[in-house]
Amino acid sequence: MADNANIPKYAPPSGFDIPDRQWPGRTITSSPIWCSVDLRDGNQALPNPLGPDQKLEYFLLLCEIGFKHIEVAFPSASSDDFAFVRRLIEENHVPDDVFIMGLTQCRSHLVERTFESMVGLERGIVHLYAATSDLHMEEVFGLTRAQTLKMVVDSIGLSRQLADKEPGSDIRLEFSPEEFTATDLNFAIEVCHAAVETWGHATPDKPMILNLPATVERRPPNHYADMIELFIRKFPNPENVVISLHSHNDQGMAIASSELALLAGAQRVEGTLFGHGERTGNVDLVTLACNLHSRGVDTGLDFSRLPHIAKTVARLTGMPIPSRMPYSGEYVFTAFSGSHQDAIRKGMARLDKSAERFGLGWCVPYLHVDPADLGKQYESLIRINSQSGKGGVAWVLEQDYGIEAPKAMHPEIGAAVQRLSDSVQREITSSEVHEIFNDEFLNPVGPYELLGYWPRPDDDDPTHIHGEVHLKVRGEEKTLTDDGNGPISAFVHCMRKLGAPYFTVDDYHEQAIGKGANATALAYVPLKFDDGQVLFGVGRDTNIDQAAVLAIVAGLNRHAKDE
């Protein structure tokens, strides 16, 4: 590698010396507890935050998917958030097995308001957080470590008192040392231990949640895993707590960070559907859960209607799902390459034999998961989005039908085939490609219908042509005459006299199909209009001149359809 100087503005984060680290040798074999923060962390970052009815629809969707922990609001931050929590409780929208969660900072009046929002709730989680990195404590809040520790203890002590006033409710506590991955690990352990001790009621049956967030992704995924493993090793009585993750995607590695941290012993994951959230977003729970599903882990989440979920979330948030988003994107189970299509078709045809050969229920080239599990079907599509793709369609026309379209026409043919493939969402067959060619270029529907064309050489100058055109324009028969220096020129002049859109014909391609008396001519004529647009028309006739003028009529009809 090149001996490049380091960038003085940045430095690699210091790693951790763990000679006996265990997480690299482990495999995820069971599902974590899933916590959706779509309605809080995700919602606060939307250009247009959700309204109350939208939030309710989203909440019910999350329950339908199977989430048991759902952070629904920051009830102390706004009257709208407070009212939403009350609506869920008073209108009895919370299923019996779901914990709803409210977030608040470690401030006494905010804690009180949060508990007030949850009065009458059967089961809930109050989520307190405090920044514990030196950067945040000193530069943002002007606090020392001792002051931060006292603030946390005071707020959790107040939370304990308020929870005790609701003996009929199962109110649990979650604490997050914000910017955990930028916090001194020993101080993070000290603060979290003090939080658990102050809460005082954490047991294996009703554990307290310690959420250890990568609030800003500053470290590589292996560092996050190291910190989680070290935290669990050093933390007193870890059996009384649930170690939770909250990864953001600033460096594009939130999925990897979460998976490695689960290997390190974490038991719970907070995130959002499709990764909504501040900056580059939270960890995408759809991708993470589907990854585990593809490895045989029962996640407890139901994404069997993923297209419906994706459309619903996109509608509610106003944020479209990227076409290449894993699992949920429009194109993720579509093969654009012919070699990929061929391999998948063969794999699907031999699925039973492959399952027996490799000992798996699903084993198909290029498809690591069965699209049907997610409510999708594999579609082998001829989709033209590159030069090689356009050439592939042209090759089909040439090999199967003898049509040798000029290379300049390939993009138009490819675009026409792609429009159909987008419409029908399945593989386009050779006969359908031929049908598209005929309907779009050879016989397009339009206002012009050629009845006959008679080009006659001048008696004195045979290079000068007198043209006579009979045609219908929107059903009305017309006859026009004009001259030119050739049959095509004379026809073009007649069409200009008719008032057709102005166009020129610079060059065109001719081709004979068949031999002898059965031979026909194909003419591929590019029409260049005065707005710079170039459209090909195609004509077929036993006479090449007649084929050319038919191609011009086809091009004019295509132009009229575009207009």
C-alpha positions as CSV (number, residue, x, y, z in Angstrom):
1,M,0.0,0.0,0.0
2,A,1.1,3.6,-0.6
3,D,2.8,5.3,2.3
4,N,0.4,8.1,2.7
5,A,0.6,10.6,5.5
6,N,-2.3,10.6,8.0
7,I,-4.8,13.4,8.0
8,P,-4.1,15.5,11.0
9,K,-7.7,16.6,11.4
10,Y,-8.7,13.1,12.3
11,A,-7.3,10.1,14.1
12,P,-8.3,6.4,14.3
13,P,-10.2,5.6,17.6
14,S,-8.3,3.6,20.1
15,G,-9.2,0.0,20.2
16,F,-9.5,-2.4,23.2
17,D,-7.0,-5.0,24.4
18,I,-9.0,-8.2,24.8
19,P,-6.8,-11.2,24.1
20,D,-9.6,-13.6,25.0
21,R,-12.5,-11.8,23.3
22,Q,-15.3,-14.3,22.7
23,W,-17.7,-12.6,20.3
24,P,-15.8,-13.4,17.0
25,G,-16.4,-17.1,17.5
26,R,-20.1,-16.9,18.3
27,T,-23.2,-17.3,16.1
28,I,-26.5,-15.5,16.6
29,T,-29.0,-18.3,17.3
30,S,-31.9,-16.6,19.0
31,S,-33.7,-13.3,18.4
32,P,-33.1,-10.2,20.4
33,I,-35.9,-8.2,21.9
34,W,-36.9,-5.7,19.3
35,C,-37.8,-2.1,20.2
36,S,-39.1,0.2,17.5
37,V,-38.3,3.9,18.0
38,D,-40.0,5.0,14.8
39,L,-42.6,7.1,16.5
40,R,-40.0,9.1,18.5
41,D,-36.4,9.0,17.2
42,G,-37.6,8.3,13.6
43,N,-40.5,10.8,13.7
44,Q,-38.4,13.7,15.1
45,A,-36.2,13.5,12.0
46,L,-38.9,13.5,9.4
47,P,-39.3,16.7,7.2
48,N,-43.0,16.6,8.1
49,P,-43.5,14.8,11.4
50,L,-46.5,12.5,11.8
51,G,-49.8,13.8,12.9
52,P,-51.8,12.1,15.7
53,D,-53.9,9.9,13.3
54,Q,-50.8,9.0,11.3
55,K,-48.9,8.0,14.5
56,L,-51.8,5.8,15.6
57,E,-51.8,4.0,12.2
58,Y,-48.1,3.6,12.4
59,F,-48.3,2.3,16.0
60,L,-51.0,-0.3,15.0
61,L,-48.7,-1.4,12.1
62,L,-45.8,-1.9,14.5
63,C,-48.0,-4.0,16.7
64,E,-49.2,-6.0,13.7
65,I,-45.6,-6.7,12.8
66,G,-44.9,-8.1,16.2
67,F,-43.0,-5.4,18.2
68,K,-43.3,-5.8,21.9
69,H,-41.4,-2.7,22.9
70,I,-42.4,0.5,21.1
71,E,-41.1,4.0,22.0
72,V,-44.1,6.1,21.2
73,A,-43.2,9.7,22.3
74,F,-41.2,12.2,24.2
75,P,-44.2,13.1,26.4
76,S,-42.5,15.9,28.3
77,A,-41.3,17.7,25.1
78,S,-44.6,18.7,23.7
79,S,-48.3,18.6,24.3
80,D,-48.9,16.6,21.2
81,D,-46.6,13.8,22.4
82,F,-48.2,13.9,25.8
83,A,-51.7,13.7,24.2
84,F,-50.6,10.8,22.0
85,V,-49.5,8.7,25.0
86,R,-52.8,9.5,26.7
87,R,-54.8,8.5,23.6
88,L,-53.1,5.1,23.4
89,I,-54.0,4.5,27.0
90,E,-57.5,5.9,27.2
91,E,-58.6,4.4,23.9
92,N,-57.1,1.0,24.8
93,H,-54.9,0.7,21.7
94,V,-52.0,-1.0,23.5
95,P,-52.1,-4.8,23.2
96,D,-51.7,-6.8,26.4
97,D,-48.2,-8.0,25.5
98,V,-46.8,-4.7,24.4
99,F,-44.8,-2.2,26.5
100,I,-45.0,1.4,25.3
101,M,-42.1,3.6,26.2
102,G,-41.6,7.3,26.8
103,L,-38.3,9.1,26.5
104,T,-37.1,11.9,28.8
105,Q,-33.9,13.6,29.9
106,C,-32.7,13.3,33.5
107,R,-34.5,16.4,34.7
108,S,-36.9,16.2,37.5
109,H,-39.8,18.2,36.0
110,L,-39.4,16.2,32.7
111,V,-39.4,12.9,34.6
112,E,-42.6,14.0,36.5
113,R,-44.4,14.9,33.2
114,T,-43.4,11.6,31.7
115,F,-44.9,9.6,34.5
116,E,-48.0,11.8,34.4
117,S,-48.5,10.8,30.8
118,M,-48.5,7.1,31.7
119,V,-51.0,7.1,34.6
120,G,-53.3,4.1,34.2
121,L,-51.0,2.3,31.8
122,E,-50.8,-1.5,32.5
123,R,-47.2,-1.9,31.3
124,G,-44.7,0.7,30.2
125,I,-41.1,1.7,30.1
126,V,-39.8,5.1,31.2
127,H,-36.6,5.7,29.3
128,L,-34.1,8.2,30.9
129,Y,-30.9,9.3,29.2
130,A,-28.0,11.5,30.0
131,A,-24.9,12.3,28.0
132,T,-21.8,10.7,29.5
133,S,-19.1,11.4,27.0
134,D,-16.6,14.1,28.1
135,L,-17.3,15.9,24.9
136,H,-21.0,16.3,25.7
137,M,-20.7,16.7,29.4
138,E,-18.0,19.5,29.2
139,E,-18.7,21.2,25.9
140,V,-22.5,21.0,25.7
141,F,-23.7,20.9,29.3
142,G,-20.8,22.2,31.3
143,L,-20.9,19.3,33.7
144,T,-18.3,17.3,35.5
145,R,-18.5,13.5,35.7
146,A,-19.6,13.8,39.4
147,Q,-22.3,16.3,38.5
148,T,-23.6,14.0,35.7
149,L,-23.6,11.0,38.1
150,K,-25.6,12.9,40.7
151,M,-28.1,14.1,38.1
152,V,-28.7,10.5,36.9
153,V,-29.1,9.2,40.5
154,D,-31.5,12.0,41.5
155,S,-33.6,11.4,38.4
156,I,-33.8,7.7,38.8
157,G,-34.5,8.0,42.5
158,L,-37.5,10.3,41.6
159,S,-38.6,7.7,39.0
160,R,-38.6,5.0,41.6
161,Q,-40.8,7.1,43.9
162,L,-43.2,7.9,41.0
163,A,-43.4,4.3,39.9
164,D,-44.3,3.2,43.4
165,K,-47.3,5.5,43.3
166,E,-48.7,3.3,40.5
167,P,-48.7,-0.2,42.2
168,G,-51.2,-1.6,39.6
169,S,-48.9,-0.8,36.7
170,D,-45.8,-2.7,35.5
171,I,-43.6,0.3,34.9
172,R,-40.0,-0.5,34.1
173,L,-36.9,1.6,33.6
174,E,-34.5,2.0,30.8
175,F,-31.4,4.1,31.1
176,S,-29.1,5.3,28.2
177,P,-25.6,6.7,28.7
178,E,-25.8,8.8,25.6
179,E,-22.7,8.7,23.4
180,F,-21.8,5.4,25.0
181,T,-19.2,4.6,22.3
182,A,-17.5,8.0,23.0
183,T,-17.7,7.5,26.8
184,D,-14.9,6.3,29.0
185,L,-16.0,2.6,29.5
186,N,-15.3,2.6,33.3
187,F,-17.3,5.7,33.8
188,A,-20.2,4.3,31.7
189,I,-20.2,1.2,34.0
190,E,-20.1,3.4,37.1
191,V,-23.1,5.5,35.9
192,C,-25.1,2.4,34.8
193,H,-24.4,0.6,38.1
194,A,-25.5,3.6,40.1
195,A,-28.7,3.7,38.0
196,V,-29.5,0.1,38.6
197,E,-28.8,0.4,42.3
198,T,-30.9,3.5,42.6
199,W,-33.8,1.9,40.8
200,G,-33.5,-1.0,43.2
201,H,-36.1,-3.4,41.8
202,A,-34.2,-5.0,38.9
203,T,-34.5,-8.8,38.9
204,P,-34.1,-11.5,36.2
205,D,-38.0,-11.5,35.9
206,K,-38.3,-7.7,35.7
207,P,-34.9,-6.5,34.5
208,M,-33.8,-2.9,34.1
209,I,-32.8,-2.0,30.5
210,L,-29.4,-0.6,30.0
211,N,-29.3,0.9,26.5
212,L,-25.7,1.5,25.3
213,P,-26.0,3.6,22.2
214,A,-23.7,4.4,19.3
215,T,-25.4,7.8,19.2
216,V,-23.0,8.9,16.6
217,E,-21.1,6.2,14.7
218,R,-17.5,7.1,15.4
219,R,-16.0,3.6,15.7
220,P,-15.9,0.5,13.5
221,P,-18.3,-2.3,14.4
222,N,-15.7,-4.5,16.1
223,H,-15.0,-1.7,18.6
224,Y,-18.7,-1.6,19.5
225,A,-18.7,-5.3,20.0
226,D,-15.6,-5.1,22.2
227,M,-17.2,-2.4,24.4
228,I,-20.3,-4.4,24.8
229,E,-18.4,-7.6,25.8
230,L,-16.2,-5.7,28.2
231,F,-19.2,-3.9,29.7
232,I,-21.0,-7.2,30.4
233,R,-17.9,-8.8,31.8
234,K,-17.3,-6.0,34.3
235,F,-20.9,-5.1,35.2
236,P,-22.1,-6.4,38.6
237,N,-25.1,-8.7,38.5
238,P,-25.6,-8.6,34.7
239,E,-28.4,-11.1,35.1
240,N,-30.6,-8.3,36.4
241,V,-30.3,-6.1,33.4
242,V,-31.0,-6.3,29.7
243,I,-28.2,-5.0,27.5
244,S,-29.8,-3.0,24.7
245,L,-28.3,-1.5,21.5
246,H,-29.1,1.7,19.7
247,S,-26.9,2.1,16.6
248,H,-26.9,5.1,14.2
249,N,-25.7,4.8,10.7
250,D,-23.3,7.7,10.3
251,Q,-20.6,5.5,8.7
252,G,-23.1,3.2,7.0
253,M,-22.3,0.3,9.4
254,A,-25.2,0.2,11.8
255,I,-26.3,-3.2,10.7
256,A,-22.8,-4.7,11.2
257,S,-22.3,-2.9,14.5
258,S,-25.6,-4.3,15.8
259,E,-24.9,-7.8,14.6
260,L,-21.4,-7.9,16.2
261,A,-22.7,-6.4,19.4
262,L,-25.4,-9.1,19.6
263,L,-22.6,-11.6,19.3
264,A,-20.9,-9.8,22.2
265,G,-23.9,-10.5,24.4
266,A,-26.4,-7.7,23.8
267,Q,-30.1,-8.9,24.1
268,R,-32.1,-6.1,22.7
269,V,-32.0,-3.8,19.7
270,E,-33.6,-0.4,19.2
271,G,-34.1,0.9,15.7
272,T,-36.6,1.9,13.0
273,L,-38.2,0.5,10.0
274,F,-36.1,1.3,6.9
275,G,-33.6,3.2,9.1
276,H,-35.5,6.5,9.6
277,G,-33.8,8.8,12.1
278,E,-31.5,11.7,12.6
279,R,-28.7,12.3,10.0
280,T,-28.2,9.0,8.2
281,G,-30.7,7.3,10.5
282,N,-31.0,4.5,13.0
283,V,-30.3,0.8,12.3
284,D,-32.8,-0.6,9.9
285,L,-34.8,-3.2,11.8
286,V,-36.2,-4.6,8.6
287,T,-32.8,-5.5,7.2
288,L,-31.4,-6.7,10.5
289,A,-34.4,-8.9,11.3
290,C,-34.5,-10.3,7.7
291,N,-30.8,-11.0,7.9
292,L,-31.4,-13.2,11.0
293,H,-34.5,-14.8,9.3
294,S,-32.3,-15.7,6.3
295,R,-30.0,-17.6,8.7
296,G,-32.8,-19.6,10.3
297,V,-33.5,-17.4,13.4
298,D,-37.1,-17.0,14.3
299,T,-37.2,-13.2,14.9
300,G,-40.8,-13.0,16.1
301,L,-41.4,-10.2,13.5
302,D,-43.8,-10.7,10.6
303,F,-42.5,-9.2,7.4
304,S,-44.6,-11.6,5.1
305,R,-46.3,-8.5,3.8
306,L,-43.2,-6.4,3.3
307,P,-44.4,-4.6,0.2
308,H,-47.5,-3.4,2.0
309,I,-45.4,-2.3,5.0
310,A,-43.0,-0.4,2.8
311,K,-45.8,1.4,1.0
312,T,-47.6,2.3,4.2
313,V,-44.4,3.7,5.8
314,A,-43.5,5.6,2.7
315,R,-47.0,7.1,2.6
316,L,-47.0,8.1,6.2
317,T,-43.5,9.5,6.4
318,G,-43.3,11.0,2.9
319,M,-39.9,9.2,2.6
320,P,-39.6,6.8,-0.4
321,I,-37.9,3.4,0.1
322,P,-34.8,3.3,-2.1
323,S,-35.0,0.8,-4.9
324,R,-31.9,-1.0,-3.7
325,M,-32.8,-1.1,0.0
326,P,-32.1,-4.7,1.1
327,Y,-35.2,-6.9,1.2
328,S,-37.7,-4.0,0.8
329,G,-36.5,-2.2,-2.3
330,E,-38.3,-2.5,-5.6
331,Y,-35.4,-4.2,-7.5
332,V,-33.8,-6.4,-4.9
333,F,-35.2,-9.7,-6.3
334,T,-34.9,-8.7,-9.9
335,A,-32.0,-9.8,-12.1
336,F,-31.0,-7.3,-14.7
337,S,-28.1,-9.4,-16.0
338,G,-28.9,-12.2,-18.5
339,S,-26.4,-14.5,-16.7
340,H,-28.0,-13.9,-13.4
341,Q,-31.5,-14.5,-14.9
342,D,-30.3,-17.8,-16.4
343,A,-28.7,-19.0,-13.1
344,I,-31.7,-18.1,-11.1
345,R,-34.1,-19.8,-13.5
346,K,-32.0,-23.0,-13.4
347,G,-31.8,-22.8,-9.6
348,M,-35.6,-22.4,-9.2
349,A,-36.2,-25.3,-11.5
350,R,-33.8,-27.5,-9.5
351,L,-34.8,-26.3,-6.1
352,D,-35.8,-29.7,-4.8
353,K,-32.6,-31.3,-5.9
354,S,-30.5,-28.5,-4.6
355,A,-32.3,-28.7,-1.2
356,E,-31.4,-32.4,-1.0
357,R,-27.8,-31.8,-2.3
358,F,-27.0,-29.0,0.1
359,G,-29.2,-29.9,3.0
360,L,-31.2,-26.6,2.9
361,G,-34.8,-25.8,2.2
362,W,-33.7,-22.8,0.1
363,C,-30.6,-22.8,-2.1
364,V,-30.8,-20.7,-5.2
365,P,-28.0,-18.9,-7.0
366,Y,-28.0,-15.1,-6.4
367,L,-31.0,-15.3,-4.0
368,H,-30.0,-15.7,-0.3
369,V,-33.6,-15.7,0.9
370,D,-37.0,-16.8,-0.6
371,P,-38.7,-13.6,-1.8
372,A,-42.1,-15.3,-1.0
373,D,-41.2,-15.1,2.7
374,L,-41.5,-11.3,2.3
375,G,-44.6,-11.2,0.1
376,K,-42.5,-10.9,-3.1
377,Q,-42.0,-13.1,-6.1
378,Y,-38.8,-13.5,-8.1
379,E,-39.4,-12.0,-11.6
380,S,-36.9,-12.7,-14.3
381,L,-37.1,-9.5,-16.2
382,I,-35.4,-8.2,-19.4
383,R,-34.7,-4.7,-18.1
384,I,-32.7,-2.4,-20.3
385,N,-30.6,-0.1,-18.3
386,S,-27.2,-0.3,-19.8
387,Q,-25.6,-0.7,-23.3
388,S,-25.2,-4.4,-22.8
389,G,-28.9,-4.7,-21.9
390,K,-30.0,-2.8,-25.0
391,G,-27.7,-5.0,-27.1
392,G,-29.3,-8.0,-25.6
393,V,-32.8,-7.0,-26.8
394,A,-31.4,-6.2,-30.2
395,W,-29.7,-9.7,-30.3
396,V,-33.1,-11.3,-29.6
397,L,-34.7,-9.4,-32.5
398,E,-31.9,-10.3,-34.8
399,Q,-31.5,-14.0,-33.9
400,D,-35.2,-14.9,-33.7
401,Y,-36.7,-12.5,-36.3
402,G,-33.9,-11.3,-38.5
403,I,-34.4,-7.7,-37.5
404,E,-31.1,-5.8,-37.6
405,A,-32.0,-2.5,-36.0
406,P,-29.3,0.1,-36.2
407,K,-27.3,0.7,-33.0
408,A,-28.6,4.3,-32.8
409,M,-32.1,2.8,-32.4
410,H,-31.2,0.4,-29.6
411,P,-31.9,2.9,-26.7
412,E,-35.5,3.5,-28.0
413,I,-36.2,-0.2,-28.4
414,G,-34.7,-0.8,-24.9
415,A,-36.8,1.9,-23.4
416,A,-40.0,0.5,-25.0
417,V,-39.2,-3.0,-23.6
418,Q,-38.4,-1.5,-20.2
419,R,-41.8,0.2,-20.1
420,L,-43.6,-3.1,-20.6
421,S,-41.4,-4.9,-18.0
422,D,-42.2,-2.2,-15.5
423,S,-45.9,-2.6,-16.2
424,V,-46.2,-6.4,-16.1
425,Q,-43.4,-7.2,-13.5
426,R,-42.3,-10.5,-15.1
427,E,-39.9,-11.7,-17.7
428,I,-40.4,-10.4,-21.2
429,T,-40.4,-13.2,-23.7
430,S,-38.9,-13.1,-27.2
431,S,-42.3,-13.0,-28.8
432,E,-43.3,-10.0,-26.6
433,V,-40.1,-8.2,-27.6
434,H,-41.1,-8.7,-31.2
435,E,-44.7,-7.5,-30.5
436,I,-43.3,-4.4,-28.8
437,F,-41.2,-3.7,-31.8
438,N,-44.1,-4.0,-34.2
439,D,-46.6,-2.0,-32.1
440,E,-44.1,0.8,-31.1
441,F,-42.0,1.3,-34.2
442,L,-43.6,-0.5,-37.2
443,N,-47.4,0.1,-36.7
444,P,-47.8,2.7,-34.0
445,V,-51.3,4.1,-33.6
446,G,-51.6,7.7,-34.5
447,P,-53.4,10.4,-36.7
448,Y,-51.7,9.5,-40.0
449,E,-52.6,6.5,-42.2
450,L,-50.8,6.2,-45.6
451,L,-53.1,5.1,-48.4
452,G,-50.6,5.3,-51.2
453,Y,-47.5,7.1,-52.5
454,W,-46.5,7.6,-56.1
455,P,-43.1,9.0,-56.8
456,R,-42.6,9.9,-60.5
457,P,-39.4,11.0,-62.2
458,D,-39.5,14.2,-64.1
459,D,-39.6,13.8,-67.9
460,D,-36.6,16.0,-68.4
461,D,-34.6,15.3,-65.2
462,P,-35.1,11.8,-63.8
463,T,-33.3,12.9,-60.5
464,H,-36.2,15.3,-59.9
465,I,-39.2,13.5,-58.4
466,H,-42.8,14.5,-58.4
467,G,-44.5,13.0,-55.4
468,E,-48.2,12.3,-54.9
469,V,-49.4,11.3,-51.4
470,H,-52.8,9.9,-50.5
471,L,-53.4,9.5,-46.8
472,K,-55.9,9.9,-44.0
473,V,-55.4,12.4,-41.2
474,R,-57.6,11.6,-38.2
475,G,-59.9,9.8,-40.6
476,E,-60.1,12.5,-43.2
477,E,-58.7,11.6,-46.7
478,K,-56.2,14.1,-48.2
479,T,-54.1,14.2,-51.4
480,L,-50.9,16.2,-51.6
481,T,-48.3,16.7,-54.3
482,D,-44.8,18.2,-54.1
483,D,-41.4,17.7,-55.6
484,G,-38.0,16.7,-54.3
485,N,-34.5,15.5,-55.4
486,G,-35.5,12.0,-54.6
487,P,-38.6,9.9,-53.5
488,I,-38.0,10.5,-49.8
489,S,-37.4,14.2,-50.3
490,A,-40.6,14.6,-52.3
491,F,-42.6,12.8,-49.6
492,V,-41.1,14.9,-46.8
493,H,-42.1,18.1,-48.7
494,C,-45.6,16.8,-49.1
495,M,-45.9,16.1,-45.4
496,R,-44.6,19.6,-44.6
497,K,-47.3,21.0,-47.0
498,L,-49.8,19.0,-45.0
499,G,-48.7,20.9,-41.8
500,A,-47.1,17.9,-40.1
501,P,-44.5,18.8,-37.3
502,Y,-41.3,20.0,-38.9
503,F,-38.7,17.3,-39.2
504,T,-35.6,16.3,-41.2
505,V,-34.3,13.0,-42.3
506,D,-30.5,12.9,-42.4
507,D,-29.8,9.3,-42.9
508,Y,-31.6,5.9,-42.6
509,H,-30.8,2.3,-42.5
510,E,-32.1,-0.3,-45.0
511,Q,-32.3,-4.1,-44.6
512,A,-33.6,-6.9,-46.8
513,I,-35.4,-9.8,-45.1
514,G,-35.8,-13.0,-46.9
515,K,-34.6,-13.9,-50.4
516,G,-35.9,-14.0,-53.9
517,A,-39.6,-13.2,-54.7
518,N,-40.5,-13.4,-50.9
519,A,-38.0,-10.7,-49.9
520,T,-39.2,-7.6,-48.1
521,A,-37.4,-4.5,-47.2
522,L,-37.2,-2.9,-43.8
523,A,-36.4,0.8,-43.5
524,Y,-35.3,2.4,-40.2
525,V,-35.7,6.1,-40.5
526,P,-34.7,8.6,-37.8
527,L,-36.9,11.7,-37.8
528,K,-35.2,14.8,-36.2
529,F,-37.8,17.4,-35.0
530,D,-37.1,21.1,-34.6
531,D,-37.1,20.6,-30.8
532,G,-34.0,18.4,-31.1
533,Q,-35.9,15.1,-30.5
534,V,-35.0,12.2,-32.7
535,L,-37.5,9.4,-33.1
536,F,-37.2,6.3,-35.2
537,G,-39.9,4.9,-37.4
538,V,-39.8,1.5,-39.2
539,G,-41.5,0.6,-42.5
540,R,-41.8,-2.8,-44.2
541,D,-42.6,-3.2,-47.9
542,T,-41.4,-5.1,-51.0
543,N,-40.2,-1.7,-52.3
544,I,-37.5,0.1,-50.3
545,D,-38.9,3.6,-51.1
546,Q,-42.4,2.6,-50.0
547,A,-40.8,1.1,-46.8
548,A,-39.0,4.3,-46.1
549,V,-42.1,6.5,-46.4
550,L,-44.1,4.1,-44.2
551,A,-41.3,4.5,-41.7
552,I,-41.7,8.3,-41.8
553,V,-45.4,7.9,-41.2
554,A,-44.7,5.6,-38.2
555,G,-42.2,8.1,-36.8
556,L,-44.8,10.9,-37.1
557,N,-47.4,8.8,-35.3
558,R,-44.9,8.1,-32.5
559,H,-44.2,11.8,-32.2
560,A,-47.9,12.6,-32.1
561,K,-48.4,10.0,-29.3
562,D,-45.5,11.5,-27.3
563,E,-47.1,15.0,-27.6
